[in-house]
Amino acid sequence: MARLVRWTALTAAAALLTAGCSGSSDGDGDDGGRSSAGPSAAAPSGVPDALASQSLDWGRCEDTADSPAPGGDWRCASLKAPLDWSEPGGETIDLALIRSKAKGEKRVGSLLFNFGGPGASGVSTMPAYAESVGSLHERYDLVSWDPRGVAASEGVRCRADEAIDAAETVDSTPDTPAEEEAYLKDAADFGKGCQKAAGKLMAHVSTRDTARDMDLMRHVLGDEKMHYFGISYGTELGGVYAHLFPGRVGRVVLDAVVDPDADTMGHAENQARGFQRALDDYLRSTGQEPGAGSRKISALLERLDAEPLPTSSSGRKLTQTLALTGIVLPLYSKTGWPSLTSALAAAEEGDGSELLALADGYNERDESGRYGTTTHSQRVISCLDDRQRPTVEETKARLPRFEKVSPVFGAFLGWDTAGWCHDWPVPGQHETPEVGASGAAPILVVGNTGDPATPYEGARRMADELGADVGVMLTWKGEGHGAYGSGSDCVDSAVDAYLLKGTVPEDGRVCS
């Protein structure tokens, strides 16, 4: 396989949109290109004055090897943060930020975005995503960043492109002892590559570390309160921030919500259920009975397990794992369903090219064979967060349950629990994240009943875990990963009213 892929998922924006920038000195409006903490912005405790009082030198964003810099008034800067938050006066790392100032006169403050993964680049994604949040841009500076270990913030690359291609033949649902051995060896080798690439950063890329970076960022940007929009994994990050700094929570939206009560096994099972649910909805939309349609797809995958399909891509073949990944990508948004129909039909006719192209889109592989590093960073971060390390025996015992939940995705996601952090060089920190935020201002939690990657049930659990007077639940009866900007005027107007006016919707409101 190209790499072990955990479908925690990249938001559609993070998977499909690209842009690039890094700081290059240039004036940025009335602050002369620089910004620093305002007098009312509470400083994080324990942070040395040199970091707390630093000024951000906002300059033109530079082109990268992957894409040109964004136009308009987007500016980039670098924030210094402690490498080890237990020793904030020690060595520092540089975090890449991007910002566009509020368009209107009634500015609320900065609105910080995290697009998920973990591992998605906010610097790359923010300019393209801004088109979807134009109403918010009127009153907020739109700000995002590459979290530590991601892209321009000392991003980790665990394996070379050629090695990723070479690993495509590794079976991610092993059926024999030899396939199991190859699967686990590939997983361990990937971890060793991460350790070599990340070095001492490997132990300091946790979600708690990034939440502390966010609070330093809030202070240096000059904001008393944290205004935040978290998507997918970004909801877990937002919950952890609220737990650590409840008194600094401003207007916070969590959309496409990760279940905070799920451990490694539980999360994988949630995703198996969510993707199967989305696949069933897709099959119904094409006039197929879900059970029969799933059996047909499962039969195709079994054939691919035995004999991969030829493609038009330089001799590459469509393996079972690549086909699964190609099926997953269009399920993130209803707009992708027609491409899934076409790709499945082509595969049934013996051509794997379309499913391979979809898999390459998810895996960030371009036509020249270059891969992005989102899932490299994702794995380094999540394996530091997650303490649970399921064994092969534990995985095998639970496989029947996974396969019952999802005949199409269950086996892959079940085996993924054994391979994802197998023989990982550093221990994990917790079974589940702490997100209780007693005393925080109301946080808007948005759940989508058709979300494949972060199933709806997790949103309700997040709202409950945040606290009775904190988590406010908004439900959308829709399809795709995320609700805001996905076509519901009801959802968009409720989120806009909350962020722009501070109007908290009634808990339990449902949009259809």
HELIX and SHEET records of a PDB file:
HELIX    1   1 ALA A   12  LEU A   16  1                                   5    
HELIX    2   2 GLY A   29  ASP A   31  5                                   3    
HELIX    3   3 ASP A   49  ALA A   52  1                                   4    
HELIX    4   4 GLY A  122  TYR A  129  1                                   8    
HELIX    5   5 ALA A  130  VAL A  133  5                                   4    
HELIX    6   6 GLY A  134  HIS A  137  1                                   4    
HELIX    7   7 ASP A  161  ALA A  166  1                                   6    
HELIX    8   8 ALA A  167  THR A  169  5                                   3    
HELIX    9   9 PRO A  177  ALA A  198  1                                  22    
HELIX   10  10 GLY A  199  ALA A  203  5                                   5    
HELIX   11  11 THR A  207  LEU A  221  1                                  15    
HELIX   12  12 TYR A  233  LEU A  244  1                                  12    
HELIX   13  13 PRO A  246  ARG A  248  5                                   3    
HELIX   14  14 THR A  264  SER A  285  1                                  22    
HELIX   15  15 PRO A  290  ALA A  306  1                                  17    
HELIX   16  16 GLN A  320  LEU A  331  1                                  12    
HELIX   17  17 LYS A  334  GLY A  336  5                                   3    
HELIX   18  18 TRP A  337  GLU A  348  1                                  12    
HELIX   19  19 SER A  353  ASN A  363  1                                  11    
HELIX   20  20 THR A  374  ASP A  385  1                                  12    
HELIX   21  21 VAL A  392  VAL A  405  1                                  14    
HELIX   22  22 GLY A  410  GLY A  419  1                                  10    
HELIX   23  23 GLU A  457  LEU A  466  1                                  10    
HELIX   24  24 ASP A  489  ASP A  496  1                                   8    
HELIX   25  25 ALA A  497  LYS A  501  3                                   5    
SHEET    1   A 2 ARG A  34  SER A  35  0                                        
SHEET    2   A 2 LEU A  56  ASP A  57 -1                                        
SHEET    1   B10 GLY A  59  ARG A  60  0                                        
SHEET    2   B10 ARG A  75  PRO A  82 -1                                        
SHEET    3   B10 THR A  92  SER A 100 -1                                        
SHEET    4   B10 TYR A 140  TRP A 145 -1                                        
SHEET    5   B10 GLY A 109  ASN A 114  1                                        
SHEET    6   B10 MET A 226  ILE A 231  1                                        
SHEET    7   B10 VAL A 249  ASP A 255  1                                        
SHEET    8   B10 ILE A 443  GLY A 450  1                                        
SHEET    9   B10 GLY A 471  GLU A 479  1                                        
SHEET   10   B10 ARG A 509  CYS A 511  1                                        
SHEET    1   C 2 LEU A 309  PRO A 310  0                                        
SHEET    2   C 2 LYS A 317  LEU A 318 -1                                        
END                                                                             
